[in-house]
Amino acid sequence: MKIKEKKLELFPKINTLLMILICFITLYPIWYTIVLSFNDANDAQMGGIYWWPRLFSLKSYSAVFANANIINAFTISVLRTVIGTLTHVFFTAMTAYAFSKKRLVGRNVFLAIGTFTMFFNGGLIPFFLLLKNLGMLNNFIVYIVPTMFNFFHLIIFTSFFRGIPGSLEESAMIDGANEFRTFIQIIIPLSMPVLATIALFHGVWNWNDFFWGVIFVNDESLQPIGTYLYRIIAETASSNMKINMPGAISLKAVNSQSIKLATMVVATTPIVLTYPFLQKYFVKGVMIGSVKE
């Protein structure tokens, strides 16, 4: 009995040490990237920097923010994330609201088709040809229109909408509201947890994604920061990047490594800063459908 009690007392300590180790392994690479990005580029090449910048310098960030290509890619990412997330959440939620009603004609058929597409799809080449025939290649709408709907997110929305009392909708309709007005003025304000959760999911994906910019967009002026960062990491465009730098920035003060690290920090910071504002909705939203009473 005593041995069993000692094992129970030992478990929280081991669990705490394990969590500290996992947190350190997860967070240290991020911290190391930040430290190197704030260190002088030439000094950083000597190595030996682990916890703090040895020779503090902001020249890498000056080079990043003075580079018109990076600013343009950052702008594309912001527009893609904001417009893509808003349209995705609104369109998917509106479709899910219809699916939450048993009176929807053909509801089971649509659900079966949607479920099938979650596990099977046509593949990348048919998808590429479809977007090409629709004229979406090398167009900003390729980031918006094909991602307006996601069936997995529809299931989450539908599960949440079913928990809203039907009497609220009946009251609105008695007062003369139609289905669309009921959705906008009654359902949307009551659905902030699930809206914030889906917005965070899709917003993070939109910001981090680089694949669409590589496959579907050849025009460099339409490529987001993720694709630009991918190009830097691959070092296929490092020479062009240096050529495009303004003359005011000394090329001796920075190098491709310091530009890469500074761009990583700039590209990651905005999406990280959104978490504290959406955390309370996110924690509540991810629990949707997890408990059956």
C-alpha positions in Angstrom: 0.0 0.0 0.0 2.8 2.4 0.9 4.7 1.5 -2.3 1.5 2.3 -4.3 1.2 5.7 -2.5 4.9 6.5 -3.2 4.3 5.7 -6.9 1.4 8.1 -6.9 3.5 10.8 -5.3 6.3 10.2 -7.7 4.1 10.5 -10.8 3.4 14.3 -10.6 7.2 15.0 -10.2 8.1 12.9 -13.2 5.3 14.4 -15.2 6.4 17.9 -14.3 10.0 17.2 -15.3 8.9 15.6 -18.5 6.7 18.6 -19.4 9.6 21.0 -18.6 11.9 19.0 -20.9 9.3 19.0 -23.7 8.7 22.7 -23.3 12.5 23.4 -23.4 12.9 21.2 -26.5 10.0 23.0 -28.2 10.8 26.6 -27.2 14.6 26.7 -27.3 14.8 26.6 -31.2 12.5 29.5 -31.3 14.5 31.4 -28.7 17.8 30.5 -30.5 16.4 31.9 -33.8 15.4 35.2 -32.1 18.8 35.5 -30.4 20.7 35.0 -33.7 18.4 37.3 -35.6 19.3 40.2 -33.2 23.1 39.4 -33.3 25.5 40.9 -35.8 25.6 38.7 -38.9 29.4 38.5 -39.2 29.8 37.9 -35.5 27.2 35.1 -35.5 29.2 33.2 -38.1 31.9 32.7 -35.4 29.4 30.6 -33.4 29.3 30.3 -29.6 26.0 32.1 -29.2 23.4 30.2 -27.2 21.3 32.4 -24.9 21.8 36.1 -25.6 23.1 38.2 -28.5 26.8 38.7 -28.2 26.9 41.8 -30.5 23.4 43.3 -30.6 22.4 44.5 -34.1 19.1 45.4 -35.9 20.7 45.5 -39.3 19.1 42.3 -40.4 15.6 43.6 -39.5 16.5 46.9 -41.3 17.3 44.9 -44.4 14.1 42.9 -44.1 11.9 45.9 -43.8 13.8 47.8 -46.5 13.3 45.0 -49.0 10.2 45.7 -51.1 9.8 42.0 -52.0 9.5 41.0 -48.4 7.0 43.8 -47.6 4.9 42.9 -50.6 4.9 39.2 -49.6 4.0 40.2 -46.0 1.1 42.3 -47.4 -0.1 39.4 -49.5 -0.1 37.2 -46.5 -2.1 39.7 -44.4 -4.7 40.1 -47.2 -4.9 36.4 -47.7 -5.3 35.6 -44.0 -7.9 38.3 -43.3 -10.0 37.8 -46.5 -9.6 34.1 -46.6 -10.5 33.5 -43.0 -13.5 35.8 -43.0 -14.9 34.3 -46.2 -14.2 30.7 -45.0 -15.8 31.2 -41.6 -18.9 32.9 -43.0 -19.5 30.6 -45.9 -18.8 27.4 -44.0 -20.9 28.5 -41.0 -23.8 29.5 -43.3 -23.7 26.1 -45.0 -23.5 24.3 -41.7 -26.5 26.2 -40.4 -28.5 24.7 -43.3 -27.1 21.3 -42.6 -28.1 21.5 -38.9 -31.8 21.6 -40.0 -33.5 18.2 -40.6 -35.9 19.8 -43.0 -33.1 20.4 -45.6 -34.0 18.5 -48.7 -31.3 15.9 -49.6 -29.4 16.5 -46.3 -28.3 12.9 -45.9 -27.1 12.7 -49.5 -25.0 15.8 -49.1 -23.6 14.5 -45.8 -22.6 11.2 -47.5 -21.0 13.0 -50.4 -19.1 15.4 -48.1 -18.0 12.6 -45.8 -16.6 10.7 -48.9 -14.6 13.7 -50.0 -12.9 13.8 -46.5 -11.2 10.5 -47.2 -10.9 10.5 -51.0 -10.1 13.2 -53.5 -9.0 13.6 -57.0 -5.3 14.4 -56.2 -3.1 17.4 -57.0 -3.0 17.2 -60.8 -6.8 17.2 -61.4 -7.1 20.0 -58.8 -4.4 22.0 -60.6 -6.1 21.5 -64.0 -9.4 22.5 -62.5 -8.0 25.7 -61.1 -6.3 26.3 -64.5 -9.5 25.9 -66.4 -11.3 28.2 -64.0 -8.6 30.9 -64.6 -7.4 31.0 -61.0 -3.8 30.3 -61.5 -1.5 33.4 -60.9 -4.5 35.1 -59.4 -5.1 36.3 -55.9 -8.5 34.6 -55.7 -6.7 31.2 -55.8 -6.0 31.8 -52.1 -9.7 32.6 -51.4 -12.3 30.8 -53.5 -11.0 27.2 -53.3 -10.7 27.4 -49.5 -14.0 28.9 -48.7 -15.5 25.6 -47.6 -14.2 22.7 -45.5 -16.4 19.8 -44.7 -14.6 18.9 -41.4 -15.2 22.5 -40.2 -18.8 22.1 -41.3 -19.2 19.1 -39.0 -17.9 21.2 -36.0 -20.2 24.1 -36.9 -23.2 21.8 -37.3 -22.6 20.1 -33.9 -22.5 23.6 -32.2 -25.6 24.9 -34.0 -27.6 21.9 -32.9 -27.0 22.9 -29.3 -28.7 26.3 -29.8 -32.3 26.2 -28.5 -34.8 26.1 -31.4 -37.1 28.4 -29.5 -34.8 31.4 -30.2 -35.1 30.9 -33.9 -38.9 30.4 -33.6 -39.2 33.7 -31.7 -37.2 35.5 -34.4 -39.3 34.1 -37.2 -42.5 35.0 -35.3 -41.2 38.6 -35.3 -40.8 38.4 -39.1 -37.1 37.5 -39.5 -36.3 35.2 -42.4 -33.7 32.4 -42.3 -30.7 34.6 -43.4 -31.6 37.4 -40.9 -32.0 34.8 -38.1 -28.6 33.4 -39.0 -26.9 36.8 -39.0 -28.6 38.4 -35.9 -29.3 35.4 -33.7 -27.0 32.5 -34.6 -23.8 34.4 -35.3 -23.7 36.3 -32.0 -24.3 33.1 -30.0 -21.5 31.2 -31.8 -18.4 33.2 -31.0 -16.5 30.2 -29.4 -16.8 28.0 -32.5 -16.3 31.0 -34.9 -13.1 32.0 -33.1 -11.9 28.4 -33.1 -12.4 27.8 -36.8 -11.0 31.3 -37.6 -7.9 30.4 -35.6 -7.5 27.1 -37.4 -7.9 28.5 -40.8 -6.1 31.7 -40.1 -3.0 29.9 -38.9 -3.1 27.6 -42.0 -3.5 30.6 -44.3 -0.5 32.4 -42.7 1.8 29.4 -42.6 1.0 27.9 -45.9 3.7 28.1 -48.6 2.6 25.3 -50.9 -0.2 27.1 -52.8 2.2 29.9 -53.6 4.8 27.5 -55.0 2.3 25.3 -57.0 -0.4 27.7 -58.2 1.3 31.1 -58.4 4.3 31.9 -60.6 4.0 35.7 -60.2 6.4 36.6 -57.4 4.4 39.7 -56.6 1.5 37.5 -55.6 3.5 35.0 -53.4 2.9 35.2 -49.6 5.6 35.5 -46.9 5.5 31.7 -46.4 6.5 31.1 -50.0 9.1 33.8 -49.9 10.6 32.3 -46.7 10.6 28.9 -48.4 12.6 30.4 -51.2 15.1 31.9 -48.8 15.5 28.7 -46.9 16.1 26.8 -50.1 18.6 29.5 -51.0 17.5 29.5 -54.5 16.8 33.2 -54.5 19.5 34.5 -52.1 21.5 36.1 -54.8 18.5 37.9 -56.3 17.5 39.0 -52.8 20.9 40.6 -52.3 20.7 42.3 -55.6 17.2 43.8 -54.8 18.4 45.2 -51.5 18.6 49.0 -51.3 22.0 50.6 -51.5 21.5 52.2 -48.1 21.9 48.7 -46.5 25.4 47.5 -46.5 25.6 43.9 -47.8 28.6 43.4 -45.5 26.4 44.0 -42.4 24.0 41.1 -43.3 24.1 37.8 -45.0 21.6 35.3 -46.3 21.6 33.5 -42.9 20.8 36.6 -40.9 18.1 37.7 -43.4 16.5 34.2 -43.2 16.4 34.3 -39.4 15.0 37.9 -39.3 12.4 37.0 -41.9 11.4 33.9 -39.8 10.8 36.1 -36.8 8.9 38.7 -38.8 6.7 36.0 -40.4 5.9 34.2 -37.2 5.3 37.0 -34.8 1.9 38.2 -36.1 0.2 34.8 -35.9 1.7 34.1 -32.5 0.3 37.4 -31.1 -3.2 36.4 -32.1 -3.3 33.4 -29.7 -3.7 35.3 -26.4 -6.8 37.1 -27.8 -8.5 34.0 -29.1 -7.4 31.5 -26.4 -10.5 31.7 -24.2 -12.7 31.0 -27.3 -10.3 28.4 -28.6 -10.3 26.3 -25.3 -14.1 26.4 -25.2 -14.4 25.7 -28.9 -12.2 22.6 -29.1 -14.4 20.9 -26.5 -17.4 21.1 -28.8 -18.8 17.6 -29.3 -16.3 15.9 -27.0 -18.8 15.3 -24.1 -22.0 13.4 -24.7 -24.6 13.7 -22.0 
